[in-house]
Amino acid sequence: MEPTAPQAACFEAGIKFGSLYHQFAGTPVSPDSADSLARAMEEAIENQPYCESVTVAVRAEPLREAIENAGADYTELTGRFLDVSMTIDYEGVTVETSMAMEDGYPLMQVDSVGTPSQ
């Protein structure tokens, strides 16, 4: 059975999140480099097919706390430092997604799926 357009659009969203998270996890990040890293993440993922937009925000306070606790000038990027939203458009189906911390875990989720008839 062929997947429906909404199913394929959700799959595309998952691919983008997997790519974003696993490509950049572990990257050295500091308060001085956080904004440029967020922009690089957005631009990299927006290159992928069907990706309409990506917004990455680095959570400044948890980042500062992690650096202070480590006693270094930087730390490794993990999901706990990121808030992410993406819009995927696949064959007229728009999928809105987000990633935010929930119970200490970076939760990636589909927020809405819209078709042309909606």
N, C-alpha and C positions, 0 to 999 in steps of 0.2 A: 504494500500500500504506500502510495506517495504521501509525504507529509503535506499538511495544509500550509498555506502561506503564513498564517499566524504561528504555527509550530516551527516552521523554518526561520521565521523572524526571531523567535525566542532562542532558537539554537544559535543563530548568528550573534545574538547578544551574549550568550554564554561563551562563545569563542572569543569575543572581544574582551570580556572580563578575565578569562583565563590568560589571554595574552598579556593584558595590562598587568595583572598581578604577578605572574610568574616571570615576566621579562624584567620587571623592575624591583622585585623583592630582593633585599640584600644590598641595594645600591647605597653607597655612603651618602648621608644627607645631614645637613646642618641648617640652622635658621637662615644663614646667608645663601644657601643653595636651594632651599625648599621651593621657592617660587619658580626658578628656572627648571627644576626637575619636574614640577607639576606641569608646566607648559610643554616640556619635552614629551611627557607621558601622553598628554592630550593630542599633540601633533602626530605622534607615532601611531596611536590607535585610530585617529581620524583618517589615516591613509588606507585603512582596511575597507573592503567593499561593504556597502550598505550602512556605513557609520555616518550619521548626519552630524552628531556633535558629541563631545566629551568634555566634562568639566571635572577637574581634579583640584581639590583643596587640601593642603597639608594642614593638619591640626597642630597649630603652633605650640599650645601649652603642653600637650603630652610629649611633643618633640623636645621642648626645652627641659622638661622633667627627666626624660630618658637620658639626655646628654649630661645633665647635672649629676644624676645617679651613677653614671658610668665614669665620670671624671675625665671625659674626653671632649674634643671639639666637634665631634660628629657621632652619629649612630647609624645603624643599618635600617633602611626603610622596611617597614612592615605595614600590614593593613591597619593596625591600630592608629597610625598617623594619617590615614586618608579618609576623605569623604569623596565619593565619586558618583557622578550621574552620567548616563549615556542615552542617546536617542538613536535607535536603529530604524531604518526604513527599508523594508524588503517587499517589493512588489505591491506597494501601496499600503502595507501594514506597518504601522508605527508602534514600536515597542519602547517604552520608557523604563529605564532600569536605574538602580542605585546600589551603592555599597556604603555601609556605615557600621560602626561598632554596635554590637548588641550582645550583652552578657559577656563582654570580654573577647568577642570573636568578630572578625570582619565579615558581616553577612552581605552577600550579593543577592539581589532579588529583582524580579520583574515587578514593576509598580503598576504598569498598565499596558494593555494591548488594544490598539485601535485599528479598525478596518475602515475602508472608504465609506461603507454604509452606516458607520456609527457617527 
